[in-house]
């Protein structure tokens, strides 16, 4: 359990054998960036088939609609490469728009892909909204756009191969739990050593205001990739246990969970001050013995919002988030991050594949 205190903890009771920041190279090749001229590109996840092909799934939506159109117009795209770190080549749309009355009719977002028993399962966030939506029409009314945000649910699509076709379902996989309110979104799926599916998600607690009682992240577990999933009401992080005199819209955000070396790990975004560590707004490492009860790692710092490219250019980002990890032989091999540059007035977002040191 996270200790009750008013200052960020610098140590953990967990062994802290993983120091993730040491896996990240000092500089990155420009080919690490996956960009599309006509689309905003966001959260990405990857799976590799036996022939060595790397299959990347990512959120993308028309660039001219602006960054905030992710919640109304995102689609899950598909790209391939011969190497996990890329470069990746766009192949088309994996999950696109459906009827506006479908639960995921106007948006598919936040892909998380796993292989299980020779099939592929693509978990994602979907939503729908008012009837005046159009594929090339931005939703400029704030209250109307918020309806799309509040209708977010988590679903899954199934295929025999990452290239598709993908079978989608008429109902979401995860709906709002009894202790939640409004949204269920941002899935992260992983297969545990016991061959169970752990599916982590976010929801918000009931309360006043747009973010209710605050946004929290929770685990759920199933013996089948298609569920049903048992949801657990203990969040990964509850900042109120650390800062009892503060209210938080986001206790943590954007997350990725995985298992290695006998332990569960998670990278989360800490962006709602006061922060969990002395490092401020960073990507932050958590650890767990069972995937249910989480603590800050002894080495919590993962990544700040800066990239040094191989040509010496230092680039700063308004957002560097939505972590996803590709593991090979049980070890992290690539860290995928979504990037929105500070210095880009057109808000052209893209994804970065960061190769990791052994």
C-alpha positions as CSV (number, residue, x, y, z in Angstrom):
1,X,0.0,0.0,0.0
2,X,1.2,3.5,-0.7
3,X,2.4,5.1,2.5
4,X,0.5,8.0,4.0
5,X,2.7,11.0,3.9
6,X,2.9,14.6,2.8
7,X,6.1,14.5,0.8
8,X,7.1,12.2,-2.1
9,X,8.7,9.0,-1.1
10,X,12.3,8.5,-2.3
11,X,12.4,4.8,-1.4
12,X,10.3,1.7,-1.6
13,X,10.1,-1.5,0.3
14,X,10.3,-3.3,-3.0
15,X,13.7,-4.5,-4.3
16,X,14.0,-1.9,-7.1
17,X,16.1,-4.1,-9.3
18,X,14.8,-2.3,-12.4
19,X,16.1,1.1,-13.1
20,X,14.2,1.9,-16.3
21,X,15.9,5.1,-17.2
22,X,19.2,3.3,-17.7
23,X,17.5,1.3,-20.5
24,X,16.8,4.4,-22.5
25,X,19.6,5.6,-24.9
26,X,20.9,9.2,-24.6
27,X,20.1,10.0,-28.3
28,X,17.5,8.7,-30.7
29,X,17.6,8.2,-34.5
30,X,15.2,10.5,-36.4
31,X,13.7,7.2,-37.9
32,X,12.4,6.4,-34.4
33,X,9.6,8.9,-35.0
34,X,6.5,7.5,-36.8
35,X,4.7,10.4,-38.5
36,X,1.9,10.7,-41.0
37,X,1.5,13.9,-43.0
38,X,-2.3,14.1,-42.9
39,X,-2.9,12.6,-39.5
40,X,-2.3,13.1,-35.8
41,X,-0.6,10.0,-34.5
42,X,-1.0,8.9,-30.9
43,X,-0.7,5.8,-28.6
44,X,0.8,2.8,-30.3
45,X,1.3,-0.9,-29.4
46,X,3.1,-3.7,-31.3
47,X,3.1,-7.4,-31.7
48,X,5.5,-9.6,-33.7
49,X,4.6,-12.6,-35.7
50,X,6.8,-15.7,-36.2
51,X,8.0,-14.5,-39.6
52,X,9.7,-11.5,-37.8
53,X,7.2,-8.9,-39.0
54,X,6.4,-6.2,-36.5
55,X,2.7,-5.1,-36.5
56,X,2.1,-1.6,-35.0
57,X,-1.4,-0.5,-34.0
58,X,-1.8,3.2,-33.3
59,X,-4.4,5.9,-32.8
60,X,-4.7,8.5,-35.6
61,X,-7.2,11.1,-36.8
62,X,-7.4,13.8,-39.5
63,X,-4.7,16.4,-38.7
64,X,-6.8,19.4,-39.8
65,X,-9.3,18.6,-37.0
66,X,-6.7,19.4,-34.4
67,X,-5.3,17.5,-31.5
68,X,-8.4,17.6,-29.3
69,X,-10.4,15.7,-32.0
70,X,-8.9,12.4,-30.6
71,X,-12.0,11.9,-28.5
72,X,-14.4,12.3,-31.5
73,X,-12.5,11.1,-34.6
74,X,-9.7,8.7,-33.7
75,X,-9.3,5.5,-35.6
76,X,-6.8,2.6,-35.0
77,X,-4.3,2.5,-37.8
78,X,-1.9,-0.3,-38.8
79,X,1.7,-0.2,-39.8
80,X,4.5,-2.8,-40.3
81,X,8.3,-3.0,-40.0
82,X,11.0,-5.6,-40.1
83,X,12.4,-4.3,-36.8
84,X,10.6,-3.6,-33.5
85,X,12.2,-0.1,-33.4
86,X,11.1,0.7,-36.9
87,X,10.9,2.5,-39.2
88,X,7.3,1.6,-39.6
89,X,5.3,1.9,-42.9
90,X,1.6,2.8,-42.9
91,X,-0.7,0.0,-44.2
92,X,-4.1,1.4,-43.5
93,X,-6.9,1.3,-41.0
94,X,-7.4,-1.6,-38.6
95,X,-10.5,-0.3,-36.8
96,X,-12.4,2.6,-38.4
97,X,-15.7,4.4,-38.1
98,X,-19.0,2.5,-37.8
99,X,-22.6,3.6,-37.5
100,X,-23.0,6.5,-35.1
101,X,-25.4,4.5,-32.9
102,X,-22.7,1.8,-32.3
103,X,-21.0,2.1,-29.0
104,X,-17.6,2.6,-30.8
105,X,-19.1,4.1,-34.0
106,X,-17.2,7.4,-34.1
107,X,-13.9,6.7,-32.3
108,X,-11.5,3.8,-31.7
109,X,-8.4,4.7,-29.6
110,X,-5.8,3.5,-27.1
111,X,-4.8,0.2,-28.8
112,X,-3.4,-2.6,-26.6
113,X,-2.6,-5.9,-28.5
114,X,-1.8,-9.4,-27.2
115,X,-1.4,-12.8,-28.7
116,X,-3.2,-15.7,-26.9
117,X,-3.7,-19.3,-28.1
118,X,-2.7,-18.4,-31.7
119,X,-5.2,-15.5,-32.0
120,X,-4.7,-11.8,-31.6
121,X,-6.8,-9.6,-29.4
122,X,-6.9,-5.8,-29.9
123,X,-8.2,-4.0,-26.9
124,X,-9.3,-0.3,-27.4
125,X,-11.4,2.6,-26.2
126,X,-14.5,3.4,-28.2
127,X,-17.2,6.0,-28.1
128,X,-20.1,7.6,-29.8
129,X,-22.1,10.8,-29.4
130,X,-24.7,13.2,-30.8
131,X,-26.0,12.6,-34.3
132,X,-24.5,15.7,-36.0
133,X,-21.0,14.0,-36.1
134,X,-19.3,13.7,-39.5
135,X,-16.0,12.1,-40.4
136,X,-14.6,15.4,-41.7
137,X,-16.5,17.7,-39.3
138,X,-15.0,18.8,-36.0
139,X,-17.1,19.0,-32.8
140,X,-16.5,22.5,-31.6
141,X,-19.1,22.7,-28.9
142,X,-17.5,21.9,-25.6
143,X,-20.5,20.4,-24.0
144,X,-21.2,18.2,-27.0
145,X,-17.6,17.0,-27.2
146,X,-17.7,16.1,-23.5
147,X,-20.5,13.7,-24.3
148,X,-18.1,11.7,-26.4
149,X,-15.6,11.7,-23.6
150,X,-18.2,10.4,-21.1
151,X,-19.4,7.7,-23.4
152,X,-16.0,6.0,-23.6
153,X,-15.9,2.3,-23.0
154,X,-13.4,-0.5,-23.5
155,X,-13.8,-3.1,-26.2
156,X,-11.9,-5.9,-27.9
157,X,-11.5,-7.1,-31.5
158,X,-10.3,-10.5,-32.5
159,X,-8.3,-11.7,-35.6
160,X,-6.3,-14.8,-36.7
161,X,-3.5,-12.5,-37.9
162,X,-2.5,-8.9,-37.1
163,X,-3.2,-7.9,-40.7
164,X,-6.9,-8.7,-40.0
165,X,-9.7,-8.9,-40.7
166,X,-10.8,-7.9,-37.2
167,X,-14.0,-9.1,-35.7
168,X,-15.7,-6.4,-33.6
169,X,-18.6,-6.8,-31.2
170,X,-21.9,-5.1,-30.6
171,X,-21.2,-4.4,-27.0
172,X,-18.2,-3.1,-25.0
173,X,-16.1,-5.6,-23.0
174,X,-15.8,-3.3,-20.0
175,X,-18.6,-1.0,-18.8
176,X,-18.6,1.4,-15.9
177,X,-18.0,-0.5,-12.6
178,X,-20.3,0.0,-9.6
179,X,-17.7,2.2,-7.9
180,X,-17.1,4.3,-11.1
181,X,-18.8,7.0,-13.0
182,X,-18.9,8.3,-16.6
183,X,-16.0,6.6,-18.4
184,X,-14.1,3.4,-18.8
185,X,-11.1,3.9,-21.0
186,X,-7.4,3.4,-21.8
187,X,-7.0,-0.4,-21.6
188,X,-3.7,-2.2,-21.1
189,X,-3.8,-6.0,-21.5
190,X,-1.2,-8.4,-20.5
191,X,-0.9,-12.2,-20.0
192,X,0.2,-13.3,-16.5
193,X,2.5,-16.2,-15.8
194,X,-0.6,-18.2,-14.8
195,X,-2.0,-17.5,-18.3
196,X,-4.7,-15.1,-17.0
197,X,-5.5,-11.9,-18.8
198,X,-4.9,-8.8,-16.7
199,X,-6.7,-5.8,-18.2
200,X,-6.0,-2.4,-16.5
201,X,-8.3,0.5,-17.2
202,X,-9.3,4.0,-15.9
203,X,-12.6,5.3,-14.7
204,X,-13.6,8.2,-12.5
205,X,-15.3,8.2,-9.1
206,X,-18.7,9.9,-8.7
207,X,-18.6,13.5,-7.7
208,X,-19.2,17.1,-8.9
209,X,-17.4,18.6,-11.8
210,X,-16.2,17.2,-15.1
211,X,-13.8,14.8,-13.5
212,X,-16.1,13.8,-10.7
213,X,-14.3,12.4,-7.7
214,X,-11.1,12.0,-9.7
215,X,-9.7,9.7,-12.3
216,X,-8.2,6.4,-11.0
217,X,-6.7,3.3,-12.6
218,X,-7.9,-0.2,-11.7
219,X,-7.1,-3.9,-12.5
220,X,-9.4,-6.5,-13.8
221,X,-8.8,-10.2,-14.5
222,X,-10.2,-13.0,-16.6
223,X,-9.2,-16.5,-17.7
224,X,-10.3,-15.6,-21.2
225,X,-9.3,-12.7,-23.5
226,X,-13.0,-12.2,-24.2
227,X,-13.9,-12.0,-20.5
228,X,-15.9,-11.8,-18.4
229,X,-13.5,-9.7,-16.4
230,X,-13.6,-9.3,-12.7
231,X,-13.0,-5.7,-11.7
232,X,-11.2,-4.8,-8.5
233,X,-11.9,-1.6,-6.7
234,X,-8.4,-0.9,-5.3
235,X,-6.7,1.7,-7.6
236,X,-3.0,1.4,-8.7
237,X,-2.4,4.8,-7.1
238,X,-4.4,6.9,-4.7
239,X,-2.7,10.2,-4.2
240,X,-5.1,11.1,-1.3
241,X,-3.1,8.6,0.8
242,X,0.0,10.6,0.2
243,X,-1.5,14.2,0.1
244,X,-4.7,14.0,2.1
245,X,-5.3,17.7,2.0
246,X,-5.3,17.9,-1.8
247,X,-7.9,17.1,-4.5
248,X,-6.7,15.5,-7.7
249,X,-8.4,15.3,-11.1
250,X,-5.9,12.6,-12.1
251,X,-4.1,10.5,-9.5
252,X,-2.0,9.1,-12.4
253,X,-2.8,8.8,-16.1
254,X,-1.7,6.9,-19.2
255,X,-0.3,3.6,-18.1
256,X,1.4,0.4,-19.3
257,X,1.7,-2.8,-17.2
258,X,3.9,-5.9,-17.8
259,X,5.6,-8.8,-16.0
260,X,9.3,-9.6,-15.9
261,X,11.8,-11.2,-13.6
262,X,9.1,-12.4,-11.2
263,X,7.5,-9.0,-10.7
264,X,4.8,-6.8,-12.2
265,X,5.8,-3.3,-13.4
266,X,3.8,-0.3,-14.6
267,X,4.8,3.0,-16.2
268,X,2.3,5.8,-15.4
269,X,2.1,9.5,-16.2
270,X,2.2,11.7,-13.1
271,X,1.0,15.1,-14.3
272,X,-1.3,16.4,-11.5
273,X,0.6,18.4,-8.9
274,X,1.7,17.8,-6.2
275,X,3.7,15.0,-7.7
276,X,4.6,11.5,-6.5
277,X,8.4,12.2,-6.7
278,X,10.8,15.1,-6.4
279,X,11.2,14.9,-10.2
280,X,7.9,16.6,-10.9
281,X,5.9,15.9,-14.1
282,X,7.5,12.6,-15.4
283,X,6.7,9.1,-16.5
284,X,6.9,7.1,-13.3
285,X,7.7,3.4,-12.4
286,X,5.5,1.3,-10.1
287,X,6.1,-2.2,-9.0
288,X,3.8,-5.0,-7.6
289,X,4.2,-8.5,-6.3
290,X,0.8,-9.6,-7.5
291,X,-0.4,-7.1,-10.1
292,X,-3.0,-5.8,-7.6
293,X,-1.2,-3.9,-4.9
294,X,1.2,-1.3,-6.2
295,X,4.1,0.8,-4.8
296,X,6.4,3.3,-6.2
297,X,9.6,1.8,-7.4
298,X,12.9,2.5,-5.6
299,X,13.9,3.9,-9.0
300,X,10.8,5.8,-10.0
301,X,12.1,8.1,-12.8
302,X,11.5,6.7,-16.3
303,X,11.4,9.7,-18.7
304,X,11.1,13.4,-18.8
305,X,9.6,15.4,-21.7
306,X,12.8,15.8,-23.7
307,X,14.4,14.0,-26.6
308,X,18.0,14.4,-28.0
309,X,18.0,13.4,-31.6
310,X,21.0,12.0,-33.4
311,X,21.7,15.3,-35.2
312,X,22.1,17.0,-31.8
313,X,18.7,18.8,-31.9
314,X,17.1,18.8,-28.4
315,X,13.3,18.8,-28.6
316,X,10.9,19.5,-25.8
317,X,7.4,18.2,-25.6
318,X,4.1,19.5,-24.2
319,X,3.2,15.8,-24.0
320,X,5.4,12.7,-24.0
321,X,3.1,10.0,-22.8
322,X,0.9,6.9,-23.5
323,X,3.7,4.4,-22.8
324,X,3.6,0.9,-24.4
325,X,6.3,-1.7,-24.1
326,X,7.3,-4.5,-26.5
327,X,8.9,-7.4,-24.7
328,X,11.0,-10.1,-26.2
329,X,12.2,-13.1,-24.3
330,X,10.7,-11.6,-21.2
331,X,12.6,-8.3,-21.4
332,X,11.6,-4.8,-22.5
333,X,12.9,-4.2,-26.0
334,X,11.1,-1.1,-27.2
335,X,9.3,1.7,-25.4
336,X,6.6,3.5,-27.5
337,X,5.7,7.0,-26.5
338,X,3.2,9.5,-27.9
339,X,4.7,13.0,-28.6
340,X,3.2,16.5,-29.0
341,X,6.0,19.0,-29.4
342,X,6.2,22.3,-27.5
343,X,7.5,24.0,-30.6
344,X,4.9,22.9,-33.1
345,X,2.2,25.5,-33.5
346,X,0.2,23.1,-35.7
347,X,0.1,20.5,-32.9
348,X,1.3,17.7,-35.2
349,X,1.6,14.7,-32.9
350,X,3.5,11.5,-33.6
351,X,4.8,8.3,-32.0
352,X,8.3,7.5,-31.0
353,X,9.8,3.9,-30.8
354,X,12.7,4.0,-28.3
355,X,15.0,1.0,-28.5
356,X,16.0,-0.2,-25.0
357,X,19.4,-1.3,-23.8
358,X,19.7,-4.8,-22.4
